[in-house]
Amino acid sequence: MLVRRHGERHRTSRVGWLRAAVLGANDGIVSTASLVLGVAAASAPHSDVVVAAVAGLVAGAMSMAAGEYVSVHSQADAESADLERERKELHADAQGELNELTAIYVRRGLEQRLARQVAEQLMAHDALGAHARDELGISEISVARPLQAALASAASFAAGAALPLVVTALAPSSTLIALVAATSLVFLAVLGAVAARAGGASVVTGAGRVTFWGALAMLVTSGIGALLGISG
């Protein structure tokens, strides 16, 4: 009997790249806008403010890529070590691993006899895969992908940072602070709403949360810049 697969798209499949992309874009907007406001509040020339924004974009994108790669690669290393240990345990004590998998299915609600049958069939098909998924919690959806995360973080940071950078380059010096602050808050609100929508969460809550923390960061940085400008 041919069993037709029922295709479904789950939001959890987006978790890896969505987290990296949202984090990168959010950091790009907040850090670049805050940098611009801080330098501008210190009464720096317009050209210096633009240079600072460009430097912030490049440095931030590289930093995000490196940090994300190292972080996710550490997760990948841990997963690989766990899989290697599980492979050795399967070779050394297959019966004990079968009992362990059976106990997992019993705890999840299957009767002992059925749990044993399921464990036997899954281990016959792919023993390491069954233990990786049901014992270790490692699946195709959640597996760590360092390079993908690094590229997504760098690209999204650069895209986010480019928004306040463009505003900074085009805005007149007299209204630069107000325009960068206002447009950056709008960018953050849109980003928060889009991320919440993609993740199935409340759009209003997502937008409000991102906007609040972004506004706080920009306020603090511009305040410090103003103080340094006065003292200088």
Secondary structure, DSSP 8 states (H G I E B T S, - for coil): ----------GGGGHHHHHHHHHHHHHHHHHHHHHHHHHHHTT--HHHHHHHHHHHHHHHHHHHHHHHHHHHHHHHHHHHHHHHHHHHHHHH-HHHHHHHHHHHHHHTT--HHHHHHHHHHHHHHHHHHHHHHHTS---TTT---HHHHHHHHHHHHHHHHHHHHHHHHHS-GGGHHHHHHHHHHHHHHHHHHHHHHHHTS-HHHHHHHHHHHHHHHHHHHHHHHHHHHHH-
